Amino acid sequence: QGRPQWAVWGGLNDVQRNRYFSKGLKANEYAFGDVAGTNNIIMRASKYRKGGRFSYAMANRSYRGRVMGSYSSGLSKKGWAYSVLLARRFGEEGYQEATIYDANSFFASVEKRINSRHSLNFTVFYTPNKRARSTAITKEVKQLKGITYNPNWGYQGDEKRSSRVREVKEPVGILNHYWKIDQSTSLNTNIAYQFGKSGNTRLDNGRNRNPVGNYYQKLPSYFLQDETPSPHDFQLAYIAEQEFMKNGQLDWKSFYSGNTISGNSTYAIQEDRVDDTQFTANTILNSRISSGILMSAKVNYRGLKSENFALLKDLLGGRGVVDIDPFGSGGEASNSDLLNLNRIVKEGERYKYNYQLFASVLSGFAQLGLNYKKVDGYIGLSLNYTSYKRVGLYQNGYFPEVGRSLGESDKLSFTSPGLKGGIIYKITGRHLIDFNAGYLRKAPSLRASFANARQNNDAVVNLIDEKVTSTDLSYIFTHPYLKTKLTVFYANFRDQTEINFFYTQNALGNDQTSAFVQEIVTGIDKTSIGIEVGIESQLLPTFKLKGAASIGQYRYSNNARLYLAGDDFGIAGNDISSQGIREVALKNYRVSAGPERAIQFGLEYRDPLFWWFGATFNYFSGAYIDVSNLRRTKDFYTDIDGVPFNNYNRETAKKLLHQEQIEGYFLVNAVGGKSWRIGKYFVGFFAVINNILNQGYRTGGFEDSRRASYRQQLEEQKRKQPLFGNRYFFGNGTTYYINLYVRF
């Protein structure tokens, strides 16, 4: 659950053009909506314009090429309509190193108009895709290898092979019944079924040292830890630097040879799998009660069964993998499943963790829309009931108690109401005032409801639903030659929950307790406030100027609560009581949600001879690095006995905990195209060039929580290159996209 991952449904461009979007919580005929807006994609066969389209695209972004063909029949005299699409996107390497892209897209929609009141439509689409992944890197790595560096690949023979590959295969089928009850009332009932798998591979290196090229013990900074490095330290650092710059990639040959010698695999490829089955049913009623009143209502049910497990994908030449925790203390407790002690796992078998998640959501909303001469408005109510359950299929050695890891968890349930309303007051035909407000409660996501779902049934402590308050006020001016909109907005999010997974050296409050932990943060409050302005001027029939600006503040508005979970706590009988739930000093830190300030100026020219050109000049600033929660608890400044470190200095601590702001950056983008009519065919192209000036910039990043204490951060900040410095995501340099098409 959560936001849709649009990349999973890629390659359907030609059949996703019919969209109905409502901004924010504004009135929507299909859903109650959310703060970020509601997007409804209409895939009804009879709604597509009759004709076909074939296109070929070239790019240097995620993929290098795309071929796509689509055709829609329109509605025949016998009441039939269909639409089909086939597409393929491919590339051996995207903008970053060894980021292969292999994706196919299939779409078909068939509609039968039974009579003037009833119509049936069946839609199916399948977009299997596979792509290699990159990762965030530190400043040191960026300086040595550049922003396109990807540590997750290496040569196997003469071919590049990536250890981190994401593969998704999830077909979707939707059956719609459209019923025009009378001239003013319609009912749309639909059911949808989605199934398939989503997997992410990674290297399972057992107890071996992490073999990636940017592992901290392979970088020059590792050999320069002392305040006064010796000549020998500098020599080792130089050797490490040269080796990293020359290579810095995975050595697949060594994995195979090591496994051959040891017999059982000490290196293997693990796939973290999620196999989902989801059923959805909706019925949506729209009725015009009078000329000025439209009623919309909806009832929705969604049921999800999600299988989660680790799959042994590739033994890399070995005979098997022993299914025990390589970092455990040995004995039965280190087994992933006490019902299968010390078992040897083969390729294609599950290991490490194996559990199911179940979710069901029953929701409904009702809305009245008003449309009068001087006033338009709406008011809507919603109610959602959500329930979750985990079923463990392994009896984990760290959590052997009855019902703790094996079997069903307690049921988690949430009842979440919502209320929204808005009004547009028409001062004159050109001057409008638009006001919207809403309050809604949302169940926590399924993934954020269980503290350590891979190993046990423990629910997050004090788990409650999220509360959202949102309001915005706009002034709108419309004129044939000038359009402007000025908006002030405010949104408050309360009681959010986040779960983070990482390795830290501060698992129990001192510098000597390393562990892989689940960091559970609850009661997070955030506030977003700002102002937006947009302007568009049609100076000439062929020439348009446009501009936009947004200035805001996105802050944490309270101190949240944190505790750690993990197998190291379970084996010792230590749960949250060992340290308790402690406060996280987040108040007034910035939320890492992109730039707080954005300004755009653009121009557009459309020639009567069917060619057009546009350019935008963009400036972004006020983005911040995501802060480490663990650094901002009492664990930061206290030893295991709870007493502050003897060298603790409050002013120094403030400097160490200062949130890094990303520098502003300027981007110039251009787009243009041309079309021709040749008989019954339309031939054309358009091209996009982004970041024309090849500006280097960072889009985001996060603080590392591995060394999260005052003493450790003091050591890190004294170094020229921290061992565990902030990690960053970098924007692409100059990229292009060219699309050639034929329409008939």
N, C-alpha and C positions, 0 to 999 in steps of 0.2 A: 504494500500500500504506500501511498505518497504521491508525489507528482509523476506524471507520465514521462517516460523516457522516449522523446520523439525520435531519437536516432535509431531506436529499435524498429520503428515503422518507416524508415527512410525509403527513398526510391519510388514513392507513390505520388510524386508532385502533380502529375496531370489530373489525378482523381481526388486531390485534396484541396482544390481551388475553391470549392463551394463551402465557404465557412461563414458562420454566424458568431460574431464576437461581441461580447458586452464587457465593457471596462469595469473593473472593480466589482462592487456589489449591485450594480445597476440591474434593472429588470431584465430577465431572461426567460424566454418561453420554455426552455428545456431543463433548467436546473436552478437551484437556489443561488448558486454562485459562491465566490470566495473573494478575498481581498485582492488577489492577483488577476481577477477576471475569469470569464468563462468562455471557452472556445468549443463550439459545436461544429463538427465536420459532417456535411451532408453527403452521403454516398448512395443516394437513391438513383437508380439507373435512369429514370425518366427525367431527372433534373440535369443530366449532362447534355450539352449541346451536341447535336448530330455531327459526326465527322471524326477524322483521325488526325494523329500527330505523331511524327517520328523525329527524334532529336538525338544529337550526339554532343557530349560535353567533355571538355578537357580542363584540368585544374592541377594545381600543385599544393592542395590542401590535404584533407584526410584521404582522398582518393585521387587517382590520376585520370581516370576516364569513366564516362557513364553513357550507356546507350539505353534508349527508352522508346517504346512504341505503345500507343493506346488508340482505341477506337470505341466510339459510342454510337449506337444505332438510332437513337431517338425513339419516340413512341410510335409504333406501327398502328395501322388501322384496326388490327386485331387485338390491340391492347398490350403488346409485348414491347419490352425495351431491355437492352443489355449494354454493358460497358465492360471492356477488358483492358488490361495493361500488363506488359512485361518489361522488366528493366534489369540492368546489371551495372553494378559499380565495382571498379577494380583498381588495384594499384599495388605494386611490389613495395613501394615506399612512399609515405606521405611526406609532409613537411619535415617531420622528425625522423631520425634514423630508424630503419627496419620496422616501420609501422605499417605492415601489410594490411590491405583492405580487400575483402572478398565478399560481395553481397549481391543477392538476387532478390527481385521483388515480383510478386504475382498478385493480381487483383482481378476479380470478376464480380459483377453485380447483375442480377436478372430480376426484372419486375414484370408482374402480370396484373394489368388493370382488369379486375373481374367485372366491375360495372362502374357507374358514375360515383358510387359511394365507397367501394371497397377495392383495395389494392394490396398485393403481397410483393415483398421485395426480399431477396436473399443476397447477401453480400459475404464474400470470403476474401481474405487477403493473407498472404504468407510472405514474410520478408526475412529469410535466413541470412544472417550476416556473421562474418568472422573478421576480427581486426586485432592487431597487436597493440599493446599499450605501452605508454611511457610513464614518467613519474616526475614529481617535483625534485629540484636539485638545489644545492647550496650555492652561495656566491663563489666559493673556491672551485667547485666543479664547473660552474659556468665560465669562469675566467680561463680554465685550462682546456675545456672542450667545446664551449659555445652553447647556445640555446637549443640546438638541434640534437644534443647528446641524449642518448637513450641507453641506460645501463643494462637493459633486460635482454640483450641479444648477443650472439657470438657466431663465429663461423663454424659450421659443421661440414667439413669438406670445403667445397667452394661456395656453399650456400649459406645465407644468413638465416639463423633460426632464433626465434624469440621464445623466452620462457613464459612470458605473460601474454596470453591470447584470450580474448573474450569471444565467445560464440553463443549466439542466440538463435533458437528455432522455436517460434511460438505462433502457430497459425490461429486465426480468429475467424469465426463464423457468426453472422448476425442475421436474424430473421425478423422482418418488420411487417406489421399489419397496419395499414392506414385506413381509417374509417371516417368518412365525412358524414357525420350524423345528420346535420342539416347545414343550411347556408352559413350559420354562425358558429357551429360547434364541430370540433374534430377530435379524434382520439387516436393516438399512435401507441401501439403496444409492440414491444420488441423483446426478444431474448437473444443473448449472446453467449458463446462458449469459446473459451481460450484455453489452450493447453500447450505443453512443450517444455523446453529446457533452456536454461541460461547458465553458462559455465565460464569460470575464470581460472585459467591455469597459472601455476607458479612453481618455482623450484623448491622441492622438499630436500633440504640438504642435511637432514638429521642433526648429528652433533658436530658436523663439519663447520668450519668457519664460512661465513657468508661469502660466496664466490663472486658477487657482482663487483664490477670494476670500481665503483665509487664507494665501496665499503670503507668506513673511516680508518681502518688499520692499513689501508693501501694508499692513503692520500698523504701528501707531503706534510700536512699539518699534524699528523699523528706523531711524527718524529721530531716535532718542534714544540713539545708540550712544556718543557722546562722554561722558566723565565730567562735563563741564560743558556741557550743550547750550545753544545760542544761542537767542534769541527766535525766530529764523527756523526753527530746528529744531522748537521747540514748536508753531509755526504749522503746519508741514508735518505734524507728528504729529496735530494736532487735525483737519486736513482728512482725513487717512487714517482716523482713528477714526470720523468722521462718515460718510464714504463706506462704510466697512466695516459700520457699524451699520445704515445705511439699505439697503444692498444686500448686498454680500459674496458674490454668486453668479456663475455662469458667464454670459458674454455670447455667446449662440449667434449672434446677429445679426452680431457682429463676425467670427466665424469664417467665415461664409458670404461676407460682403463681402470679407474679406481673400483668400479663395481665388479669388473671381471676378476680382479684380485681378491676382493673381499667376499665374493659369492652373493650374499644378500645385498641389495642395493642400499648404499649410503647416500646416493643421490637419486632422485626420481622426480617425475613431473606429477604434481597433484592438481586436480581440478576441483574447485569449490563449486558445487552444483546446486542449483535451485530448479526443481521440476514442479511447475505450477499447473493447477487445474482450476479454472475460475468460471463460474456460471453467474450471469447477470440477467435480470428481468426488470423491465420498466413499463409503466403505462403513463402516458402524458396526455392530459386533457387541456385543450384551449377552447375557450368559448367567449364570444363577444356578446356580453349581456345587453349592452346598448351601444349606441354610436360612440360613446365616450368611455366605456368600461370594458376591459378585457380581463378575463379570469384565466389563470394558468394553474395547474395542479399536477403533481407527479407522485407516484409511489415507486420505490426502487428496492430491489433486493440483490445483494451480491454475496456469493459464497465462495470461499477460497480454501483450497487444500494445497499446501506448499511442502514439498519434500526437500529437505536440506541435508546434504551429505558431502563428504570428501571422497573423490573417486581417484583411484590409482590409474593415471592415464598412461604413463610410460615408465618402465623399469630402467631404461637407459643401459641395457645390457646385463643387468643383474637378474637374479632368480626370484626375488621377492623382497618384501619389506615387512619387518616385524612390527606389528601394530601395538607399539608401546610408546610412551612419551620419552624421547631420547634425552630429555633434560630432567626426567623424574628421578626419584631416589631409588628406583628399582622395586622389585616385588610386585604383588598384585595391584597395588595402588597406581602403578604407572600404566596399567592396561586401559585401553580405550573402552573395552567391553569385557566385564568380568565373566560374561557367559561364554566367551571365547578367548581363554587365556593364551597369551604369547603366540597368537596365530600368525601365520605367514600369509601376507596378502599378495595376490597376483594382479596383473593388469586387468582393468575392467571391474574390479571389486571395490566395494565401499570400505572405508576405514576412517580412523580418527574420530569422526562424529557422524551421527545419523539420527535425525529427528524429523518430526512433522509439525507444521503449524496450521491451525485452522482459524479462519476468520469468517464471521458473517455480519453483514450490515443491512439493517432494515431502515429505510429512510423515506421521508416524504416532505413535500413543501406545497404551500398554496400561496398564490400571489394575485393581487389585484392591480391592474394597470389603468391609469386614468389619463384621458386625453381630451382637453378642453381648449377653448380659444386662448385663454390667458395662462392656463396652468396645465402642465403635465406632471404626473406623479405615479408612485407605486408604493405598495406595502406588501411585505412577504414574511411568512412564518415557515420555519422548518423544524423537524424533529428527527433525530437519528438514534438508533439503538445499535451498539457495536459490541460484539463479544469475541474474545480470543481464547485459544487453548493450545498448549504444547503437548505433544506426545513423544516421549523419548523412546528410541528403539535400541539404544545401548545402555548398559549399566556401567557408567563411568567409574573407574577405580578411585577417583578422588571424591566422588559423591555416591557412595555405595548404599546409603540409607534407602529404605523402601519408599518408592515414590519420588525420590530426590532427583534422580536422573532417568530412570527407566519408568515408563508408564505415563499416565496422564497428569497434567498439572491442574491446579485449581482454575476454574473458569474466571476470566477477567471480563467485566462488562461495564459499559459506559452509556449513559443517556445524555444526549447533547442537543439542546434546543438552539434555535437561532431566530433573530428578528432583524429586519432591514426595512428601510424606507427611503424615499427620495422625492424631490420636487424640482421641477423646472418652472421658474416664473418668467414669463415673457413680458419684459418691460415694454419693448416694442418688437416689431418683427426682426430687428437687427441686434437688439440687446437682450441677453438672457442671463439669468442667475440659476445655477445648477447646484443643488445641495443633496448629498447622499450620506447616510449614516447606517451603521449596523453593529449588532452584537451577536456573536455566535460562539458556541463551544464546540470543540473538536476532540474526538478521542485521540489519544496518543497513537502513533503509528505502531503497527505490529512489531517491527524490528526494534522499536524503542521500549517495548513492554516487558521483555524478559532480560534480566541482567546478564546472563551468561548462557544464551540459548543453545550453544553448541555442546554444552556439557551438563546442564541441569534445568530443572523446572522453576527455578527461583524467579518470581516476578520482581520487577523494580519496586523498591520500598517506597511507600507513600505515593504510588502512581495515581494521578488524577488527570482529568481532561484539561485541554488547553482552552483559555479564554481569549477571544479576539474582539477588540473594539476598534472600529474604523470610521472615519468621517472625512469628507472633503467638500470644499466649497469652490465653485468656479464662476468666473465671469466670461461670457462668450460674446464676441462681436463678429457678425457676418456681413459681408459686403461683396458685390461682384468682383472687386479688385483687391480686397483685403479681408483676411480671416485671422482672428486672434483668440487665444484662450489662456486665461490665467487661473491657476489652481493652487489652493493651499490644502495640504493633506496632513492627516494625523492618524497613526495606527499604533495600538498598544497590544502586545502579545504577552500573556501571562501563563505561568506554569507549564512552560515547554520542558521537554525531556530530551536529553542527548546521551548517546552511548558511544564512547571512543575506545579503540583497541590499540595498544602500543606496548612496547617493552620499555621499562623504566628501571633505574637504579635506586628508586625511592619508594618502593612498594610498601614499606612499613615505617616510613618516617625517618630513616637514616640513609647514609651513603653506601651501605653494604648489603642491602636487601634488594637484589635484582629479581624481576619477575615480569612475565607477560600478563597484563592486567586488562580488565574491563573497567573503564572509568565511567561511572554513572552520575550524571549531573541532572538534578531535578529542580523544579521551581524557578526556571529561568524566565525572567521578564525582560522584554525588549520594547523600545519605543522608537518609532520612525516619525519624523516630522520634517516638513519641507515645503517648498514652493516650486511650481513648474510653470513655464510659459512657452507657448508656441505661436508662431506667426507665419502666415503664408500670403504672399502678394503676387497676384497675376498681373504683372506690369504690362505685358503684351499678350495677345492670343497665343504666341509661341514661346513666351519666356516667363519663367516663374522664379521667384526668390522665396526661400523659406528659412526659418531659424527656430531653434528650440534651446531651452536651458532648464536645468534642474539643480536646485541647491537644497540639500537636506542634511539631517543628522540622524544616524542610526546607532543607538546606544543601548547597552545593557542598563536597565533601570533599577536593578536590585542586586543583592548578593545571593547567589543561588546556593544549593546544597550538593555535596559530593561524597561519594564513597567508592571504594574499589572492590572488585570481585575478581575471582579467578581460582584456578586449581591450587595455587600456592596457599590460599586461605582455607580451601576446603580440606586439604590433607592434614593440616595442623589443627583442625577444628576451629580455625579462625575465620569468622565471617565479619560483618561490619562492626561487630562489638569490639574487635581488636583495636580499632582506631575510632570507630564511631562515624556518624555522619557529620561532616564538618562544613563550615561555611567557605564559600568561594568568593573572594573579594573582586567581583566583576563590575560593580556599579560604576557607571560613567566610562568604562572602556567602550571602544567602538566595535560594532558588529562588523565582521568581515563579510560584507555583502556587496562588494563592488564600489566604484567611485561615488562619493557623496556629492560631487560637483561635476556636471557635464554640460558642455556648451557645443552647439552645432549650428553651422551656417551652410546653406546649400543653394545651388542654382540648378535650373533644369530648362533645357531647350528642346522643343518638339517641332520639327520642320514639317511643312505640308507635304513634302516629298517622302514622308515616312522614314525619316531617320531622327534619332533623338540622342541627347547627351545630358548627363548630370554629374555633378561633383559635390562632395560634402567636405567640410573642414571641421574637425572635431577636436575638442580638448577635454581631457578627463583628469580629475585630481581628487584627493581626499579619500583614497582607498587605504585600508589598513590590514596588517597581518593578523590572522586569527591567533588569539592568545592561548597559552597553555593554562588550563584550569588548575592542574596540580601545582603549578608554581605559585598560585595565588591562594593556597590554603595555609594553615598553620604548619603543614609539613615542610614548607619552604624554609622557615627560620628556626624550627625546633628539631632537637635530636630525638632519638627513640624514647628517651625518658621524659619527653615533653618540655624540657628546659631549652630556652633559646641558645643557639650557638654562642660560644664565648667571644667570638669576633664579629658578632652581628652588629651592623650599623644601619639605622633606619633610613638615613639619607642615601646611603649607598644602595640599599634595597630598592628604593624608589627608582633609582636610575636603572637598576638591573631589570625592573619590571615595567619599564616604559615601553608602551606599545609602538612598534615601528610603523611609520606612515610611508606608503609607497609614493615615489615621486610622480608628479604629473607628466602627462605625455600628450603629444599632438599627432593626429592621424589624418591623412588626406586620402580620400577614396574617390573613385570615378566609375561611372557606368554609362554604357551607350549601346546603341543597336540600330539596325536597319532592316526593313522588310520590303519584299517585292511581291507583286501578284503576277503569276504566270498561268494564264488560263484559269483553271479551277483550283490551282494550288497557290498557297502563300509560302514563300521561302524567306527566311530571315536568320538573323543572329543577334545575340547581345553578349557583351563582355563586361566583366567586373574586375577592376584592379583595386585591391585594398592595400593600405599602408604604402602608398607610392614613394614616400621619402625613406622607406626602409628603416623606420624609427624602431629602436630597441626599447622595450618596455616590459614591466612586470604586471601581470593581471591579478595576482594574489599570492598567498602563501600562508605558512603557519609556523608557530614556534614548536620546537622539538621538546618533548617531555621526558626524554631519556635521563638527562641530568637536571633534575628539577629542584634541587636544594640551593640555598643561599651560597654555601661554600662552593658548590660545583659551578654555579653560574658566575661567581666571582672569578674562578679559574678560567672559565670559558671567555669571559669578556676581556681578560688580560691578554689573551692570545691574539696574534695578528689574524689568524684564521681559526675560529672556534671549531672544536671537534664535532660538535652537534649544534651548528648554527641554524638559523631560520632556513626553511626550505621554501622555494619560490616556484611559481608557475609563470612562464614567459610567453608573451604574445608572439605571433608569427611575424616574420619580416614581410617583404613584399610578396603578395600572393595574387594569383589570377584565376579567373573562371570564365571560360568561353563556351557558349552554347549555340549550336547550329540546329535549325529545325525546319521541317516541312509540315505544313498543315493543309488538310484537304477536307 
